Amino acid sequence: MAAPTTVAHGTERIAQELKRPYVLVLVLLAIVTVAEVQVPTLGRNLDFTTTLQASLLMTSSVVKASLVALYYMHLRYEPRLLSLLPVGPLVFVLLLVVTVMSH
């Protein structure tokens, strides 16, 4: 009789972990960081242009910043209007980066 209770308890624990995916987000952040560190090496080996390398690094940085903001700063669980507030400054940063890279 103890086994069904243990299985039910384990299922509840897994369901709670899926509601709070902080460990999964941590693993994703680590994977993206390792990929970022490898971009210069891959760039030399695969003849990536400097612009492509910079674009890959900036894209991965945006992905990491978004994951941190959404999960660790809890914007994913806030009302929609509050979670959209960081989008405005990100547009200006994107414009600045595009302007700097085009010159």
KOLGU-4560 file (N, C-alpha, C; in nm, 3 decimals, padded with zeros to 5 digits):
<recs>
<n_xx: 00.081 n_yy: -00.120 n_zz: 00.000 ca_xx: 00.000 ca_yy: 00.000 ca_zz: 00.000 c_xx: 00.085 c_yy: 00.127 c_zz: 00.000 mol: A seq: 1 type: MET>
<n_xx: 00.209 n_yy: 00.117 n_zz: 00.041 ca_xx: 00.293 ca_yy: 00.236 ca_zz: 00.049 c_xx: 00.335 c_yy: 00.285 c_zz: -00.089 mol: A seq: 2 type: ALA>
<n_xx: 00.346 n_yy: 00.197 n_zz: -00.185 ca_xx: 00.393 ca_yy: 00.236 ca_zz: -00.318 c_xx: 00.301 c_yy: 00.336 c_zz: -00.388 mol: A seq: 3 type: ALA>
<n_xx: 00.167 n_yy: 00.317 n_zz: -00.388 ca_xx: 00.082 ca_yy: 00.415 ca_zz: -00.455 c_xx: 00.092 c_yy: 00.554 c_zz: -00.393 mol: A seq: 4 type: PRO>
<n_xx: 00.107 n_yy: 00.561 n_zz: -00.261 ca_xx: 00.121 ca_yy: 00.691 ca_zz: -00.196 c_xx: 00.251 c_yy: 00.758 c_zz: -00.239 mol: A seq: 5 type: THR>
<n_xx: 00.358 n_yy: 00.682 n_zz: -00.248 ca_xx: 00.486 ca_yy: 00.736 ca_zz: -00.290 c_xx: 00.479 c_yy: 00.784 c_zz: -00.435 mol: A seq: 6 type: THR>
<n_xx: 00.417 n_yy: 00.707 n_zz: -00.521 ca_xx: 00.403 ca_yy: 00.746 ca_zz: -00.661 c_xx: 00.320 c_yy: 00.873 c_zz: -00.672 mol: A seq: 7 type: VAL>
<n_xx: 00.210 n_yy: 00.879 n_zz: -00.596 ca_xx: 00.125 ca_yy: 00.999 ca_zz: -00.599 c_xx: 00.202 c_yy: 01.120 c_zz: -00.548 mol: A seq: 8 type: ALA>
<n_xx: 00.280 n_yy: 01.101 n_zz: -00.443 ca_xx: 00.360 ca_yy: 01.211 ca_zz: -00.389 c_xx: 00.464 c_yy: 01.256 c_zz: -00.490 mol: A seq: 9 type: HIS>
<n_xx: 00.528 n_yy: 01.162 n_zz: -00.558 ca_xx: 00.628 ca_yy: 01.195 ca_zz: -00.660 c_xx: 00.565 c_yy: 01.269 c_zz: -00.777 mol: A seq: 10 type: GLY>
<n_xx: 00.443 n_yy: 01.231 n_zz: -00.816 ca_xx: 00.373 ca_yy: 01.298 ca_zz: -00.925 c_xx: 00.340 c_yy: 01.442 c_zz: -00.887 mol: A seq: 11 type: THR>
<n_xx: 00.297 n_yy: 01.464 n_zz: -00.763 ca_xx: 00.268 ca_yy: 01.600 ca_zz: -00.717 c_xx: 00.395 c_yy: 01.685 c_zz: -00.719 mol: A seq: 12 type: GLU>
<n_xx: 00.506 n_yy: 01.627 n_zz: -00.678 ca_xx: 00.632 ca_yy: 01.701 ca_zz: -00.677 c_xx: 00.674 c_yy: 01.741 c_zz: -00.818 mol: A seq: 13 type: ARG>
<n_xx: 00.659 n_yy: 01.651 n_zz: -00.913 ca_xx: 00.693 ca_yy: 01.681 ca_zz: -01.052 c_xx: 00.601 c_yy: 01.791 c_zz: -01.105 mol: A seq: 14 type: ILE>
<n_xx: 00.473 n_yy: 01.784 n_zz: -01.072 ca_xx: 00.379 ca_yy: 01.887 ca_zz: -01.117 c_xx: 00.416 c_yy: 02.023 c_zz: -01.059 mol: A seq: 15 type: ALA>
<n_xx: 00.459 n_yy: 02.028 n_zz: -00.933 ca_xx: 00.501 ca_yy: 02.154 ca_zz: -00.874 c_xx: 00.627 c_yy: 02.207 c_zz: -00.941 mol: A seq: 16 type: GLN>
<n_xx: 00.721 n_yy: 02.120 n_zz: -00.975 ca_xx: 00.844 ca_yy: 02.163 ca_zz: -01.041 c_xx: 00.816 c_yy: 02.218 c_zz: -01.180 mol: A seq: 17 type: GLU>
<n_xx: 00.717 n_yy: 02.162 n_zz: -01.248 ca_xx: 00.683 ca_yy: 02.212 ca_zz: -01.381 c_xx: 00.619 c_yy: 02.350 c_zz: -01.374 mol: A seq: 18 type: LEU>
<n_xx: 00.552 n_yy: 02.381 n_zz: -01.264 ca_xx: 00.494 ca_yy: 02.513 ca_zz: -01.248 c_xx: 00.603 c_yy: 02.617 c_zz: -01.226 mol: A seq: 19 type: LYS>
<n_xx: 00.713 n_yy: 02.577 n_zz: -01.167 ca_xx: 00.824 ca_yy: 02.668 ca_zz: -01.140 c_xx: 00.949 c_yy: 02.612 c_zz: -01.208 mol: A seq: 20 type: ARG>
<n_xx: 00.969 n_yy: 02.646 n_zz: -01.333 ca_xx: 01.076 ca_yy: 02.582 ca_zz: -01.410 c_xx: 01.212 c_yy: 02.649 c_zz: -01.393 mol: A seq: 21 type: PRO>
<n_xx: 01.246 n_yy: 02.688 n_zz: -01.270 ca_xx: 01.370 ca_yy: 02.762 ca_zz: -01.249 c_xx: 01.494 c_yy: 02.680 c_zz: -01.281 mol: A seq: 22 type: TYR>
<n_xx: 01.491 n_yy: 02.554 n_zz: -01.250 ca_xx: 01.608 ca_yy: 02.470 ca_zz: -01.279 c_xx: 01.623 c_yy: 02.452 c_zz: -01.429 mol: A seq: 23 type: VAL>
<n_xx: 01.513 n_yy: 02.432 n_zz: -01.499 ca_xx: 01.518 ca_yy: 02.419 ca_zz: -01.644 c_xx: 01.572 c_yy: 02.548 c_zz: -01.708 mol: A seq: 24 type: LEU>
<n_xx: 01.527 n_yy: 02.662 n_zz: -01.658 ca_xx: 01.576 ca_yy: 02.790 ca_zz: -01.710 c_xx: 01.725 c_yy: 02.805 c_zz: -01.680 mol: A seq: 25 type: VAL>
<n_xx: 01.769 n_yy: 02.762 n_zz: -01.564 ca_xx: 01.911 ca_yy: 02.766 ca_zz: -01.530 c_xx: 01.992 c_yy: 02.681 c_zz: -01.627 mol: A seq: 26 type: LEU>
<n_xx: 01.943 n_yy: 02.564 n_zz: -01.659 ca_xx: 02.013 ca_yy: 02.476 ca_zz: -01.754 c_xx: 02.018 c_yy: 02.541 c_zz: -01.893 mol: A seq: 27 type: VAL>
<n_xx: 01.906 n_yy: 02.601 n_zz: -01.936 ca_xx: 01.904 ca_yy: 02.669 ca_zz: -02.065 c_xx: 02.002 c_yy: 02.786 c_zz: -02.068 mol: A seq: 28 type: LEU>
<n_xx: 02.009 n_yy: 02.862 n_zz: -01.959 ca_xx: 02.104 ca_yy: 02.973 ca_zz: -01.951 c_xx: 02.248 c_yy: 02.922 c_zz: -01.960 mol: A seq: 29 type: LEU>
<n_xx: 02.275 n_yy: 02.810 n_zz: -01.896 ca_xx: 02.410 ca_yy: 02.753 ca_zz: -01.901 c_xx: 02.444 c_yy: 02.707 c_zz: -02.043 mol: A seq: 30 type: ALA>
<n_xx: 02.348 n_yy: 02.645 n_zz: -02.110 ca_xx: 02.371 ca_yy: 02.598 ca_zz: -02.247 c_xx: 02.397 c_yy: 02.716 c_zz: -02.341 mol: A seq: 31 type: ILE>
<n_xx: 02.318 n_yy: 02.821 n_zz: -02.328 ca_xx: 02.337 ca_yy: 02.939 ca_zz: -02.414 c_xx: 02.472 c_yy: 03.005 c_zz: -02.384 mol: A seq: 32 type: VAL>
<n_xx: 02.512 n_yy: 03.007 n_zz: -02.258 ca_xx: 02.642 ca_yy: 03.065 ca_zz: -02.223 c_xx: 02.756 c_yy: 02.986 c_zz: -02.283 mol: A seq: 33 type: THR>
<n_xx: 02.748 n_yy: 02.855 n_zz: -02.276 ca_xx: 02.852 ca_yy: 02.771 ca_zz: -02.337 c_xx: 02.857 c_yy: 02.795 c_zz: -02.488 mol: A seq: 34 type: VAL>
<n_xx: 02.741 n_yy: 02.808 n_zz: -02.550 ca_xx: 02.736 ca_yy: 02.836 ca_zz: -02.695 c_xx: 02.798 c_yy: 02.972 c_zz: -02.725 mol: A seq: 35 type: ALA>
<n_xx: 02.772 n_yy: 03.071 n_zz: -02.640 ca_xx: 02.831 ca_yy: 03.204 ca_zz: -02.660 c_xx: 02.983 c_yy: 03.200 c_zz: -02.654 mol: A seq: 36 type: GLU>
<n_xx: 03.036 n_yy: 03.124 n_zz: -02.561 ca_xx: 03.181 ca_yy: 03.114 ca_zz: -02.546 c_xx: 03.243 c_yy: 03.048 c_zz: -02.670 mol: A seq: 37 type: VAL>
<n_xx: 03.169 n_yy: 02.960 n_zz: -02.734 ca_xx: 03.221 ca_yy: 02.888 ca_zz: -02.851 c_xx: 03.209 c_yy: 02.966 c_zz: -02.982 mol: A seq: 38 type: GLN>
<n_xx: 03.134 n_yy: 03.075 n_zz: -02.984 ca_xx: 03.113 ca_yy: 03.149 ca_zz: -03.110 c_xx: 03.244 c_yy: 03.196 c_zz: -03.172 mol: A seq: 39 type: VAL>
<n_xx: 03.338 n_yy: 03.256 n_zz: -03.100 ca_xx: 03.462 ca_yy: 03.298 ca_zz: -03.166 c_xx: 03.541 c_yy: 03.181 c_zz: -03.226 mol: A seq: 40 type: PRO>
<n_xx: 03.546 n_yy: 03.068 n_zz: -03.157 ca_xx: 03.618 ca_yy: 02.952 ca_zz: -03.209 c_xx: 03.549 c_yy: 02.898 c_zz: -03.334 mol: A seq: 41 type: THR>
<n_xx: 03.418 n_yy: 02.884 n_zz: -03.326 ca_xx: 03.343 ca_yy: 02.837 ca_zz: -03.443 c_xx: 03.354 c_yy: 02.936 c_zz: -03.557 mol: A seq: 42 type: LEU>
<n_xx: 03.358 n_yy: 03.064 n_zz: -03.523 ca_xx: 03.370 ca_yy: 03.167 ca_zz: -03.626 c_xx: 03.498 c_yy: 03.153 c_zz: -03.707 mol: A seq: 43 type: GLY>
<n_xx: 03.607 n_yy: 03.121 n_zz: -03.639 ca_xx: 03.733 ca_yy: 03.099 ca_zz: -03.710 c_xx: 03.729 c_yy: 02.972 c_zz: -03.793 mol: A seq: 44 type: ARG>
<n_xx: 03.675 n_yy: 02.866 n_zz: -03.735 ca_xx: 03.673 ca_yy: 02.736 ca_zz: -03.804 c_xx: 03.575 c_yy: 02.732 c_zz: -03.921 mol: A seq: 45 type: ASN>
<n_xx: 03.464 n_yy: 02.802 n_zz: -03.908 ca_xx: 03.360 ca_yy: 02.797 ca_zz: -04.012 c_xx: 03.356 c_yy: 02.923 c_zz: -04.098 mol: A seq: 46 type: LEU>
<n_xx: 03.455 n_yy: 03.010 n_zz: -04.081 ca_xx: 03.465 ca_yy: 03.135 ca_zz: -04.157 c_xx: 03.342 c_yy: 03.224 c_zz: -04.142 mol: A seq: 47 type: ASP>
<n_xx: 03.295 n_yy: 03.240 n_zz: -04.018 ca_xx: 03.187 ca_yy: 03.334 ca_zz: -03.991 c_xx: 03.243 c_yy: 03.475 c_zz: -04.002 mol: A seq: 48 type: PHE>
<n_xx: 03.165 n_yy: 03.564 n_zz: -04.056 ca_xx: 03.207 ca_yy: 03.704 ca_zz: -04.060 c_xx: 03.194 c_yy: 03.762 c_zz: -03.919 mol: A seq: 49 type: THR>
<n_xx: 03.261 n_yy: 03.871 n_zz: -03.897 ca_xx: 03.253 ca_yy: 03.938 ca_zz: -03.767 c_xx: 03.110 c_yy: 03.983 c_zz: -03.739 mol: A seq: 50 type: THR>
<n_xx: 03.041 n_yy: 04.029 n_zz: -03.843 ca_xx: 02.902 ca_yy: 04.073 ca_zz: -03.826 c_xx: 02.813 c_yy: 03.957 c_zz: -03.784 mol: A seq: 51 type: THR>
<n_xx: 02.834 n_yy: 03.840 n_zz: -03.844 ca_xx: 02.754 ca_yy: 03.723 ca_zz: -03.807 c_xx: 02.784 c_yy: 03.681 c_zz: -03.663 mol: A seq: 52 type: LEU>
<n_xx: 02.910 n_yy: 03.683 n_zz: -03.625 ca_xx: 02.945 ca_yy: 03.648 ca_zz: -03.487 c_xx: 02.881 c_yy: 03.746 c_zz: -03.389 mol: A seq: 53 type: GLN>
<n_xx: 02.889 n_yy: 03.876 n_zz: -03.420 ca_xx: 02.828 ca_yy: 03.977 ca_zz: -03.332 c_xx: 02.677 c_yy: 03.957 c_zz: -03.325 mol: A seq: 54 type: ALA>
<n_xx: 02.615 n_yy: 03.926 n_zz: -03.437 ca_xx: 02.470 ca_yy: 03.904 ca_zz: -03.439 c_xx: 02.432 c_yy: 03.782 c_zz: -03.356 mol: A seq: 55 type: SER>
<n_xx: 02.511 n_yy: 03.674 n_zz: -03.367 ca_xx: 02.484 ca_yy: 03.555 ca_zz: -03.286 c_xx: 02.498 c_yy: 03.585 c_zz: -03.137 mol: A seq: 56 type: LEU>
<n_xx: 02.602 n_yy: 03.659 n_zz: -03.101 ca_xx: 02.623 ca_yy: 03.692 ca_zz: -02.960 c_xx: 02.514 c_yy: 03.784 c_zz: -02.906 mol: A seq: 57 type: LEU>
<n_xx: 02.472 n_yy: 03.880 n_zz: -02.986 ca_xx: 02.365 ca_yy: 03.970 ca_zz: -02.940 c_xx: 02.232 c_yy: 03.896 c_zz: -02.928 mol: A seq: 58 type: MET>
<n_xx: 02.205 n_yy: 03.808 n_zz: -03.022 ca_xx: 02.081 ca_yy: 03.730 ca_zz: -03.016 c_xx: 02.079 c_yy: 03.641 c_zz: -02.892 mol: A seq: 59 type: THR>
<n_xx: 02.191 n_yy: 03.576 n_zz: -02.865 ca_xx: 02.196 ca_yy: 03.490 ca_zz: -02.746 c_xx: 02.187 c_yy: 03.572 c_zz: -02.618 mol: A seq: 60 type: SER>
<n_xx: 02.241 n_yy: 03.693 n_zz: -02.620 ca_xx: 02.230 ca_yy: 03.780 ca_zz: -02.503 c_xx: 02.085 c_yy: 03.823 c_zz: -02.479 mol: A seq: 61 type: SER>
<n_xx: 02.014 n_yy: 03.850 n_zz: -02.586 ca_xx: 01.872 ca_yy: 03.887 ca_zz: -02.573 c_xx: 01.792 c_yy: 03.768 c_zz: -02.520 mol: A seq: 62 type: VAL>
<n_xx: 01.824 n_yy: 03.649 n_zz: -02.568 ca_xx: 01.755 ca_yy: 03.529 ca_zz: -02.520 c_xx: 01.779 c_yy: 03.511 c_zz: -02.371 mol: A seq: 63 type: VAL>
<n_xx: 01.905 n_yy: 03.525 n_zz: -02.329 ca_xx: 01.937 ca_yy: 03.508 ca_zz: -02.187 c_xx: 01.870 c_yy: 03.616 c_zz: -02.102 mol: A seq: 64 type: LYS>
<n_xx: 01.874 n_yy: 03.740 n_zz: -02.147 ca_xx: 01.811 ca_yy: 03.848 ca_zz: -02.072 c_xx: 01.660 c_yy: 03.827 c_zz: -02.062 mol: A seq: 65 type: ALA>
<n_xx: 01.601 n_yy: 03.778 n_zz: -02.170 ca_xx: 01.457 ca_yy: 03.752 ca_zz: -02.168 c_xx: 01.422 c_yy: 03.642 c_zz: -02.069 mol: A seq: 66 type: SER>
<n_xx: 01.501 n_yy: 03.535 n_zz: -02.069 ca_xx: 01.475 ca_yy: 03.426 ca_zz: -01.973 c_xx: 01.489 c_yy: 03.474 c_zz: -01.829 mol: A seq: 67 type: LEU>
<n_xx: 01.592 n_yy: 03.553 n_zz: -01.803 ca_xx: 01.610 ca_yy: 03.605 ca_zz: -01.667 c_xx: 01.494 c_yy: 03.695 c_zz: -01.628 mol: A seq: 68 type: VAL>
<n_xx: 01.455 n_yy: 03.784 n_zz: -01.717 ca_xx: 01.345 ca_yy: 03.877 ca_zz: -01.685 c_xx: 01.213 c_yy: 03.802 c_zz: -01.668 mol: A seq: 69 type: ALA>
<n_xx: 01.187 n_yy: 03.707 n_zz: -01.755 ca_xx: 01.060 ca_yy: 03.637 ca_zz: -01.748 c_xx: 01.047 c_yy: 03.547 c_zz: -01.625 mol: A seq: 70 type: LEU>
<n_xx: 01.152 n_yy: 03.475 n_zz: -01.591 ca_xx: 01.139 ca_yy: 03.377 ca_zz: -01.484 c_xx: 01.196 c_yy: 03.423 c_zz: -01.351 mol: A seq: 71 type: TYR>
<n_xx: 01.317 n_yy: 03.476 n_zz: -01.349 ca_xx: 01.377 ca_yy: 03.513 ca_zz: -01.221 c_xx: 01.329 c_yy: 03.648 c_zz: -01.171 mol: A seq: 72 type: TYR>
<n_xx: 01.283 n_yy: 03.734 n_zz: -01.261 ca_xx: 01.225 ca_yy: 03.861 ca_zz: -01.220 c_xx: 01.072 c_yy: 03.852 c_zz: -01.220 mol: A seq: 73 type: MET>
<n_xx: 01.021 n_yy: 03.733 n_zz: -01.248 ca_xx: 00.879 ca_yy: 03.698 ca_zz: -01.239 c_xx: 00.788 c_yy: 03.778 c_zz: -01.330 mol: A seq: 74 type: HIS>
<n_xx: 00.839 n_yy: 03.831 n_zz: -01.441 ca_xx: 00.754 ca_yy: 03.905 ca_zz: -01.534 c_xx: 00.655 c_yy: 03.813 c_zz: -01.605 mol: A seq: 75 type: LEU>
<n_xx: 00.688 n_yy: 03.686 n_zz: -01.614 ca_xx: 00.597 ca_yy: 03.592 ca_zz: -01.679 c_xx: 00.468 c_yy: 03.577 c_zz: -01.600 mol: A seq: 76 type: ARG>
<n_xx: 00.474 n_yy: 03.599 n_zz: -01.471 ca_xx: 00.357 ca_yy: 03.580 ca_zz: -01.385 c_xx: 00.288 c_yy: 03.712 c_zz: -01.351 mol: A seq: 77 type: TYR>
<n_xx: 00.333 n_yy: 03.821 n_zz: -01.407 ca_xx: 00.272 ca_yy: 03.952 ca_zz: -01.384 c_xx: 00.164 c_yy: 03.978 c_zz: -01.488 mol: A seq: 78 type: GLU>
<n_xx: 00.082 n_yy: 04.081 n_zz: -01.464 ca_xx: -00.018 ca_yy: 04.118 ca_zz: -01.566 c_xx: 00.052 c_yy: 04.155 c_zz: -01.697 mol: A seq: 79 type: PRO>
<n_xx: -00.017 n_yy: 04.137 n_zz: -01.808 ca_xx: 00.040 ca_yy: 04.155 ca_zz: -01.941 c_xx: 00.100 c_yy: 04.294 c_zz: -01.960 mol: A seq: 80 type: ARG>
<n_xx: 00.033 n_yy: 04.399 n_zz: -01.915 ca_xx: 00.083 ca_yy: 04.535 ca_zz: -01.932 c_xx: 00.218 c_yy: 04.554 c_zz: -01.864 mol: A seq: 81 type: LEU>
<n_xx: 00.231 n_yy: 04.500 n_zz: -01.745 ca_xx: 00.356 ca_yy: 04.513 ca_zz: -01.671 c_xx: 00.469 c_yy: 04.435 c_zz: -01.737 mol: A seq: 82 type: LEU>
<n_xx: 00.437 n_yy: 04.321 n_zz: -01.795 ca_xx: 00.541 ca_yy: 04.242 ca_zz: -01.861 c_xx: 00.583 c_yy: 04.302 c_zz: -01.995 mol: A seq: 83 type: SER>
<n_xx: 00.502 n_yy: 04.391 n_zz: -02.053 ca_xx: 00.537 ca_yy: 04.456 ca_zz: -02.179 c_xx: 00.619 c_yy: 04.583 c_zz: -02.160 mol: A seq: 84 type: LEU>
<n_xx: 00.629 n_yy: 04.632 n_zz: -02.039 ca_xx: 00.704 ca_yy: 04.756 ca_zz: -02.013 c_xx: 00.850 c_yy: 04.751 c_zz: -02.060 mol: A seq: 85 type: LEU>
<n_xx: 00.923 n_yy: 04.641 n_zz: -02.043 ca_xx: 01.063 ca_yy: 04.639 ca_zz: -02.089 c_xx: 01.079 c_yy: 04.639 c_zz: -02.241 mol: A seq: 86 type: PRO>
<n_xx: 00.972 n_yy: 04.617 n_zz: -02.315 ca_xx: 00.983 ca_yy: 04.611 ca_zz: -02.461 c_xx: 01.022 c_yy: 04.747 c_zz: -02.519 mol: A seq: 87 type: VAL>
<n_xx: 00.969 n_yy: 04.855 n_zz: -02.466 ca_xx: 01.000 ca_yy: 04.989 ca_zz: -02.516 c_xx: 01.149 c_yy: 05.020 c_zz: -02.514 mol: A seq: 88 type: GLY>
<n_xx: 01.215 n_yy: 05.007 n_zz: -02.400 ca_xx: 01.360 ca_yy: 05.031 ca_zz: -02.399 c_xx: 01.438 c_yy: 04.935 c_zz: -02.486 mol: A seq: 89 type: PRO>
<n_xx: 01.392 n_yy: 04.812 n_zz: -02.501 ca_xx: 01.462 ca_yy: 04.717 ca_zz: -02.587 c_xx: 01.459 c_yy: 04.761 c_zz: -02.733 mol: A seq: 90 type: LEU>
<n_xx: 01.350 n_yy: 04.824 n_zz: -02.774 ca_xx: 01.341 ca_yy: 04.875 ca_zz: -02.911 c_xx: 01.447 c_yy: 04.984 c_zz: -02.932 mol: A seq: 91 type: VAL>
<n_xx: 01.462 n_yy: 05.072 n_zz: -02.834 ca_xx: 01.563 ca_yy: 05.177 ca_zz: -02.846 c_xx: 01.705 c_yy: 05.119 c_zz: -02.847 mol: A seq: 92 type: PHE>
<n_xx: 01.729 n_yy: 05.018 n_zz: -02.766 ca_xx: 01.860 ca_yy: 04.952 ca_zz: -02.766 c_xx: 01.886 c_yy: 04.888 c_zz: -02.902 mol: A seq: 93 type: VAL>
<n_xx: 01.785 n_yy: 04.824 n_zz: -02.958 ca_xx: 01.800 ca_yy: 04.762 ca_zz: -03.090 c_xx: 01.832 c_yy: 04.868 c_zz: -03.196 mol: A seq: 94 type: LEU>
<n_xx: 01.763 n_yy: 04.981 n_zz: -03.191 ca_xx: 01.792 ca_yy: 05.089 ca_zz: -03.285 c_xx: 01.935 c_yy: 05.140 c_zz: -03.268 mol: A seq: 95 type: LEU>
<n_xx: 01.979 n_yy: 05.154 n_zz: -03.146 ca_xx: 02.115 ca_yy: 05.200 ca_zz: -03.119 c_xx: 02.218 c_yy: 05.101 c_zz: -03.173 mol: A seq: 96 type: LEU>
<n_xx: 02.196 n_yy: 04.972 n_zz: -03.150 ca_xx: 02.289 ca_yy: 04.871 ca_zz: -03.198 c_xx: 02.293 c_yy: 04.869 c_zz: -03.351 mol: A seq: 97 type: VAL>
<n_xx: 02.179 n_yy: 04.877 n_zz: -03.414 ca_xx: 02.174 ca_yy: 04.878 ca_zz: -03.561 c_xx: 02.246 c_yy: 05.001 c_zz: -03.615 mol: A seq: 98 type: VAL>
<n_xx: 02.224 n_yy: 05.115 n_zz: -03.551 ca_xx: 02.290 ca_yy: 05.239 ca_zz: -03.595 c_xx: 02.441 c_yy: 05.228 c_zz: -03.580 mol: A seq: 99 type: THR>
<n_xx: 02.488 n_yy: 05.177 n_zz: -03.468 ca_xx: 02.632 ca_yy: 05.165 ca_zz: -03.445 c_xx: 02.694 c_yy: 05.064 c_zz: -03.542 mol: A seq: 100 type: VAL>
<n_xx: 02.627 n_yy: 04.954 n_zz: -03.566 ca_xx: 02.682 ca_yy: 04.852 ca_zz: -03.654 c_xx: 02.680 c_yy: 04.892 c_zz: -03.801 mol: A seq: 101 type: MET>
<n_xx: 02.593 n_yy: 04.985 n_zz: -03.839 ca_xx: 02.584 ca_yy: 05.023 ca_zz: -03.979 c_xx: 02.691 c_yy: 05.125 c_zz: -04.018 mol: A seq: 102 type: SER>
<n_xx: 02.762 n_yy: 05.180 n_zz: -03.921 ca_xx: 02.866 ca_yy: 05.280 ca_zz: -03.952 c_xx: 03.003 c_yy: 05.224 c_zz: -03.942 mol: A seq: 103 type: HIS>
</recs>
